[in-house]
Amino acid sequence: MKQTEITLNVNGREVKTTVSPRMTLVDCLRDLLRLTGTHVGCEHGICGACSVLFDGEPIRSCLMFAVQAEGHEIRTVEGLADEDGTLSDLQDSFWECHAMQCGYCTPGMLVASSALLCENPDPGEDDIREAISGNLCRCTGYQQIVEAVQLTAKRRKEVASNG
Amino acid sequence: MMKFEKIGQPVRRLEDGRLLTGRGRFSDDWSLKNQAYMAVVRSPHAHARIRSVDTSDAENLPGVMAIFTGQDCIADELSPIPHSPEPSTKYDMKLHGPGGSDVFIGNHMLLPADKARYVGEALAVVVAETLAQAQDGADAVFIDFDPLPSVTDTKLSAVVGAPVIWDEVPDNIPVETFFGDKEQTDAAFDAAAHVVEMEFHIDRVTGVPMEPRAALGDYDTDTGRYTIYAGSGGSVRQKREMAEVLGEEADRVRVISKDVGGNFGTRNRLYVEFPLVGWASKKVGRPVKFTCQRTESFLTDYQGRDLVTKVSLALNGEGRFLAMRADNLSNVGSRMVSLSPLSKGSGLITGSYDIPTAHLRSRAVFSNTAPTNAYRSSGRPEVTFAIERLVETAARDLGIDPIEIRRQNLIPPEKMPYPNAVGMTYDSGEYEKNMAMAMELADWGGFSGRRSEAEARGKLLGRGFANYVESSIGTPREQAEIHVNADGHIDLVIGTQPSGQGHETSFAQVVAEWLGVPVQCISVIVGDTDVVKVGGGSHSGRSMRMAGTVIVKAADELIDKAKKLAAHVLEAAETDIEFKDGQFGIGGTDRQIDLFELAGVFEKHENLPEELGGGLSVIEDNVMETPVFPNGCHICEIEIDPQTGAFEIARYTTVDDVGRAINPLIVDGQTHGGIVQGAGEALGELCAMDTETGQPLAGSFMDYHMPRADEYPSFSTALNEVPSPTNPLGVKAGGEGGTTPALAVLVNGFVDALRPYGVRDIKMPVTPRKIWELIHANS
């Protein structure tokens, strides 16, 4: 099958790779770029485990072909912490609130929550539940994820008011 | 109560750093150079004889390397999976075949050559250069079927004349066992003032771990060893069973199972694809990878629940329970993989209540469906549903307050340990206190005001209530190995396998507590059978209790060993050495040495007496048969819009007795997740089947209703920690209590809301459409 060379910007770095046109973005990230933090939970766009930020917006990387991402900026779970490895405030809140158990949905939850907080810095519980309702988690019952997002928003407010 | 510093603290989990940054090691994350891919040819029929398999077209497709069928398994003398379906520890409810016969198990071959017994059953595999080529190859395998009549429904499978799944079991009933006392029960029913009878089908659902199962097999021709990278509920069992299937000694198989994306029972038993990738790797001389697609998971994951239960309760004129009858029929699917749900449920039919006598018939039935297995709280949500719906209905039918009827029939603490009427002995619990705590937390008294307020908005508000007690038994043996390294860290090697329960943290808390060191210096090593050689896996709420007990035993032994060395180093008598906060010292002096310094002495010292050799390490084994009985009380409030049938869970409150909670943060998470997993079955989850053709109708997330974040409120939870007297830490279990009563409490809530419309029962899953129909059927 015909192969196409594509250039992606993944976690702030330009990468070139060669894909067949039918390869999904998530397979490209996982199998070619070996960024296995992004997970595949259903291959049909429902569970949200494969969510990544695409030019800042959360998308399902199982529903997009890798060739469609040519020239776009992609951020995966591997790119959420600072360069020096310091966790983002959202990651740290997930940790503090025990917002993950098996951790399989976590990358998608982080992506969905981080997009929510960009759009709405002070979300209520219903807003958070709505924002993550497209991401399935079988372990947590969602409550500690909601609490983690609330804690992040609270900490950002504190930082803003102190700064 | 013992006083602890690290046990009981909400310590941040040690495993989370990697999970938050995408550095987990889930099954499909493993890849090996030059790996080939395996795709599975699955049965499109619920029941069909296999006339022949034609692989010639597929063999000629690009990239296809090999195709294996049931005949190849026979030719290579592969053995069936050695399932051990019967729970067999000392205190399990023992099941047998009709008339006391042995239970028929049947041959679970990796690829059957005789017939397909359910839609999705693996019949052949194709190995190819790429996954797409393997899938194309699988599509091109032609199987000539002779379709047979099929049956999937639980009751219909047990009817005389139903299609026969196994020729050896012409009535499809491989298990029939009676428990309790029939004569006493009959006499009590004859003398009863009231008898309330109900029948329930706690229908088929599936575990849906978010990580689909996957396996990578790598056969090494030089060593003759298979390495299988495959996440499961317990790698030690997987290794043993795979070795047996492949006809190899156990040490020829190594299983690596690191991060596991959820289990819930679904991964406890061996799947055919795991030994298949090993076998295929040997045949093609390359690593072979298989990753399940979500639809394959829906069709072929071992599924859960599916119990038909007919229950009746005899009461006297004052509402005192006199006796209970139950007739339980568990659908085990097409193959006998596990009888855990039937057995566990059999021991708990009388629930939290002091019912003097009972009689139970427990049967299993084969059908043309995926095999069933333990699913979160195996067997207990089903019987809890039956008893709590029955008690609730009895109270309503007899005009007694449902709380009062429960209170007057609860097992009181002074009757503990309490032998119930079918032969289980509950260890401890304060059931009435659970109820009182839950009612206070739920603002029981404020309900009528909330109901009026809802009514003013045109809504119905219902309230559900359920008590529960469940058993935690599980494989009795566990092993712990503790090794203290001079560089300041401690390895704990333990056999039980986590899949999100936080073992790396809670087990570390126990070690840290005992050895007086920080939690963070402990590494819990799991999931590589070359390192972890013994262990029972995570099931039946056993891990914290079994591991905690053996860790304490091992840590005590380690301290004894270290004391001997400390005495040697400090030139003192062993009896003068005191151990405190990680330091070994001589009482009344400042002479002391810490644990890690001692480890250094072990590592360097060449002239130690013989009994002090071997490093600062211990291996300890423990066998603990005695079960424990977590228990509690849940309350919910559900608001319904009678115009549309749409509903919302307004409140959900729990009080759980998990025994001692090692890490309350983790226990809370287990409770929340457990509630939603139980509620899922009440509110939407169903492995729907077309009963005519046996075709599953729920094959994706588009048609299987998974619980979502916006369907649930935040829960109000509390613990009533009554330490179990059966183990040194007082642990019961915290993983299943959320699930066990959730089905009952929610359906009780729906029925309460809809009572004005004459509703006495609703079959799960309760959907807006069902509610709307019930409202309109009676208007």
Interface residues (C-beta under 8 A of the other chain):
Chain A: R22 R30 D31 R34 L35 T36 G37 T38 H39 V40 G41 C42 E43 H44 I46 C47 A49 T76 V77 E78 L80 A81 L87 Q91 F94 W95 E96 H98 M100 Q101 C102 G103 Y104 C105 T106 P107 L110 E125 D126 I128 R129 E130 I132 S133 N135 L136 C137 R138 C139 T140 G141 Y142 Q143 Q144 I145 V146
Chain B: P10 R12 R13 E15 D16 G17 L19 L20 T21 G22 R23 G24 F26 D28 D29 S31 A132 G207 V208 P209 M210 E211 P212 D259 V260 G261 G262 F264 T291 Q293 R294 S499 G500 Q501 G502 L665 I666 D668 G669 Q670 T671 H672 G673 G674 I675 V676 Q677 S700 F701 M702 M706 P707 R708 A709 D710 E711 Y712 S714 F715 G738
